[in-house]
Amino acid sequence: MTAKVRIDFMVAGFAKCGTTSVCAALARHPDIFMSDVKEPRYFSSREFDQRHRYYEKLYENAKPGQKLGDGSPSYSGAANAEVSIQRIKANNSDCRFILIARNPRKRIESFYRELHHSASRWGVLPPFAMQDFLEAHPDAWENAMFYDRADAFIQAFGADAVLPILLEDFRADSEGVLRSCCEHIGVDPARLPPPEAVHLNVGTEKYHDTQFLRWLKRSRPIRRTITRMPLQRQNNVLGALRLRVPFGDKPLPWDEPSEQLYRDRVVPQARRFLELCGKPADYWQL
């Protein structure tokens, strides 16, 4: 069994590449309906068989004739892409997809900052050294394998169903990129209100633990106490004590093993994705 609602399009990837901004912009089109839930993650859910009614309710307020959209980058994630594609195809064989990528090095760094910023709410202690971080959290680089992720959707739904776009283009010309998205979805671009300023999560404003706080968190009671605090309060209280500090503009700790992984595994994928987008191989200056 799957949900009865048939989704017309999905902004299905990639995480940390601007999907939230693209979805918010498209949601302003009168002929498009996006769910109020930022990322439904229905087709990638481990509780998929129990969430059919939940997913249907997300679209109950859609007007007749509106195109229904789902903005869940988890559908293209390395851990979920295969099962997500199978489920989507079974329920929405004529669905269309938008996949937005960015410079993969910056995408990995964005993931690094985000995990260090947010992991304290769960009591997780992500490594500081980039090599250790990539080993502990392989999805940081596996989800930057853009071409493999895009090709999986192309093989399942056809090249015409997949629109690859770049965050850098969206930042430079959001109106033009959104026009392409509307045409791909099948709605009139002229009915889309002028785009608002593009607001993206600013990585330099993310916080991370100091080495001393990380040492304190080795004590389970202290870690549990901190984890119970809302994230913003952690940043306020621990920031005032200089135990959590913003990343700012300081470079991240890339070492030779992580550079080698990036060159050998990620860069070739990035070049193939750029070719898919009709961009030169040096577009991202990899």
N, C-alpha and C positions, 0 to 999 in steps of 0.2 A: 504493500500500500504506500502511496505517496500523497502529498497534499493535492487537493483539487485545483488550486490556483496555478495558473501557467504563467511563469515569468517571461517577459519579453526580452529582457537584456540583463546582463550582470557586469558590474565593474568588479571583476574577479581577481584582480591583482595589480600590482604586487605590493605586499606589506611594506610600510615605511617609504612609499613612493608617491604619496599625494592622492591616494584613492578617496580619502575623506573629503578633500577639497573638490575633486571632480564630482563626487556624488552630490555634495551640497549645491554645486552650481547647476547640475542637471535637474535637481529637485525643484528648481524655480520655474521650470518650463511647465506651462499649463496642461500640456498633453502627456506629462510624465508623472508617475506616482512612485515615490521612494518610501519605504517603510520608515517610521519614526525611530525604530531601533537601528542604531548606526551600522552594525554588522550582524545580520540575522544568523549567519553561520549554520543555516539549516542543513544544507546538503553535505557539510563536513562534520556534522555533529555525531558524537558517539551515541547519543540518544535519538538518533534520526527517527526510528520507528515510533517513538513516543511524542514527537514534536509536530506531527502533521497539523493538528488543530491550532497549535500555537502559530505556525507559519501562516495558515489561512487567515487568522485574525489580524495579522499585520497589514493585510491588504483589504480589509472589509470596507474601509472608507474611500477606496478608489472610485473615481467616477467612470461611467461607461465610456469606452473608447480610449482611456488613458493607457499608455504603455507602462507596464509594471517593471520596476527595477530593483535589484538586490545588489548591495555593495559590500561583499564579503571577500576580502583578499585571502582568507583561509582556503578558498576553493582552489587557489593556485599554489598553495604551500606544498613543500616537498613531502610532508607527512600526510597530506590530505588530498592531493590532486587526483590521484587515481580513483579513489572511492567517490570523490565529489563529482568527477566527470561522468562516471557510470550512473550515478543517481540523477544528475541533471539530464543526461541524455534519455534516460528512461521516462522522465517526466516532462522534459522541455526540449525535444529533439531539434526544434527550429529556433532555439534561443540564440541571441547574439551576445558577443563578449567584447569588453574593453579592458585592455591590459596596459597599465601605465608603469613604466620603468624609469629609473634614474641612473646616474653614474653609480656603478655597483660598489665602488670603494666608499662613496658617501653613504650608500644604503647600508653597508655593513657597519660603518661608524655610527649611523643613526640608530641602528639596532643596539649597538654597544651602549650608547648613551641612554637609550630608553630602558634597557634592562637594568643598568646600574641605578637609574633614577627610580624605577617602579618596583624593583624586586624586594625592596625593604618591607613593603606591605605584606609580602608572603614569607619573609624570613629567609629568603634565598641570598646566597653570597656569591655573586658572579666574580670570576677571577679578574684581576687587573691586567695582567700580561696578556697581550692579544693572542699569542699562540695558545695559552691555556684557555682563554675565553672561547676561541673557535673550536677547540677540542671539546670543551664542556657544553657548548651550545652550537652544534654543527648547523642548525637551521639558520644561523647568522649568515653563513656563506652559501648553504645549499639553496636558500630562497633567493639568492642573487644569481642563480643559474637561469637567467631569464629565457634563453632560447629553448631549453628543454621544457620549461613550464609552458611557454607559448605553443610549442610544437605539439604538445599533448592535446591542447584544445583544438588546434588545426586538424590533427589527425582524426579527432572524434567528430568535429562539426563542420570541417571544411575551412579553407582560407578566407572565404568571403564572410564567414561568421565572426571572424576575429579582427579587431582593430587594435594594433599596437600603437601606443603613443608614448611620448617622453615628457617627464616632469619639467625638464629644461625648456621644452617648447611651450608647455602650459604656462610656465612663469613668464615667458617672453611674449606670448601671444595667446592668452586664455580665450579670447573671442574666436580666433581661428580654430583652435583645437576643439572648443566646444561645438563649433559649427560642424566639424567633421564627426564628432560624437553624435550629434543630432541626426545627421544624414545616415549614419550607420544604424542608429536605432530605428529610424523611419518616422521622425517628427520634423516639422518645419522649423529650421533654424531661426527664421525671422520672428518666431513667436517666443524665443528665449529672451528674457530681459537682459539688458546690458550686464556683463559680469561685474560682480563686486570685487574688491581687492582680494587677492589670493592670500589667505592666512594659513600658514603651515606651522607645524610644531617646530619651535626653534631649539635646535639641539644644544646651543650654547647656554640656554637657560635651564637645562636639565641638571639635577644634582647627583652627586656621588658621595659615598662614604670616604672619610679619610682613613689612612692606614690605622690610626689609633682607634677609631670607631669600629673598624673591622676586627681589630684585636678584642675590643670589648664584646663584640657580638659572638665571639667564640664561646662565651658563657651563655648557655641556653636560657636561663632565667632573664638575663638582660635582653637577649634577642627576642624572647616572647613579649617582654614588656614594650619594646620598641615597635614590634610588629602590630600590636594592638592599637597603636596610635594611627589616626588617619594620616595619609601620606603628606598632605599639606602641613599638618601640625608637626610631623617629623621634620620637614624641611625648615619650618619656622623655628622650632625649639632647638633642634640640633644644629641648624644653621647659625643661630645666634651664639651657640657655643663653639662654632667653627669645627663641628664634628661632621657636618655634611656641607659640601661646598659646590657651587655651580661649576660646570665644566669650563665655561668661558671659551676663550679662543685658543686654549693650549692644544697642541697636537696630541693625537692619541698614540698609544705605544705600539706601533707596528714594529715587529722584529723580523729577522730574516726568514724564519720558518713560516710565519704568517704571510709575508710577502711572497714567498715561493708558492704557497697554496693559492694565493690570489692570482699570481701570474699563470700558473699551470692549469687551474680549474675554472676560475671565474672569467678571466680576460677573454679566452676564446669564445665563451658563451656570449659575452657582451658584444663582441664583434659580429657574431652571427645575428644577434637580435637587432643591432644597428642596421645590418643589411636588410633584415625583414622590414624595417621602418624606412628604408630608402635613404639612410644616412651614410656618410663616409666612415670608414673604419676608425679614423682618428677623431671622431666627433666628441668623444668623452676624454680624449687625450689619455688613454689607458697606459 
